[in-house]
Amino acid sequence: MSDLRTVKLTNRAFEALRRQKAWTLLDESGRVFHNPNTNRPWAKEQNIREPYWNPTLKLLGIQHRRPYNTRATYATIGLMAGARPAYMAAQLGHGLDVFYRDYAAWINDPG
């Protein structure tokens, strides 16, 4: 993996990753979550979506969305909570130009 960055996690997210470590560690693929049937990294994102993601959303009564959309949710919640744009951009691995283009509407106006 060439694009490493440090990401701040909530205690709950960190604990989930710590528990997962006992099952997979980081293998040569650099992926943490593996297919429980093969104990190998998922071959395609769709292989996670169909049996796990979509049924979980339905069970919770959440409108269908792509897993990728969680990035935008994270960014907008951070901005609405007062996080600085440069901090959120770094968390997502964006440059400020991309971040401002995509999330400018969610940045609080101090005036």
N, C-alpha and C positions, 0 to 999 in steps of 0.2 A: 504494500500500500504506500502510495507516494504522498497523498494529501492528508497527513495527520494533523489533527487539531485537538485542543483540550476543550471539552464541553462540560459545563456545569450541570450536574444532575440533581434532582430532588433526592431526598433520602429514600423515598419509595422506589424510584427508578434505579438508584444505585443498589439497593437491596435485591431487586429483581435480577440485575445483572450478576450480582455476587452469587445468588442461588443458581443461576444458569451456568456459571463457571464450573460447577461441580460436574456438569454433564458434558460440556463441549470444550472448555478453554478456548483459546484462539488457535485454530489450526492454521495450516499453511495458506488457506484461502483468505484468512483475516476476518471471517464471519463468525459471529458468536452463536447465532441461532441456527440449529440444524433440524432437518426433517426427523421427527421422532421415530419414523418407521425404518429409516436407513442409517441414522446417526451421521449423515453427511450434509454438507451445506445444500440449501435448496437450489435446484437447478435454475428455476425461473421464479420471478415474483408471483406469477399467476398460480403457482403450486401452493403458495401460502394463502392467497386470496380466496380461492374457491372453497377449500374445506374449513378454513378458520376465520378469516377476516369477515367475509360476507355473512356467514351465519351468526357471528357474534354481534354485528351491527343490527341484524334483524331481531335477534333475541332481546337486545337492549332498546329496540324501538328507535334506533338512530337511522336517519336517512342515509342511503348508500353514498359512499364517497371512496375515492382511491386512498390507499394508505399514504401516498405521497402528500396528500392534503394536510396531514398532521403537521408538516413543516410550516405551512402558512398559519395554521392555528397557533402553533408555538410562537411564531414571530409576532402575530397580532396580539396575543395575550401578553407577551413580554412588553410590547410597546404600550399597550393600554395600562399596564401596571407601572409604567414610568421608566422602563429600562432604556438606556441610551441606544440610539440606532447603531453606533459603531460596535457596541457590545453584542447586540443581537445579530448584526451582520457577521461578526466573527464566530458566533455560536453556530450559524448556519453555513459557514464557509463561503459567504458572499463578499464581494467587494462592496464598498458603500454605494457605488453607482447603481449596481444591480439592486441592492437593498432598497435604496430610495425609489427607484423605478417601480418596484413591486409592492412596496409597503408604505409609500408616502401618505396615503389616506389615513393610516392608522397612527401617525405620529402626532402627539398632542401639540397644539399650538399654545405656547406659553403666554401669548398676549391675549 
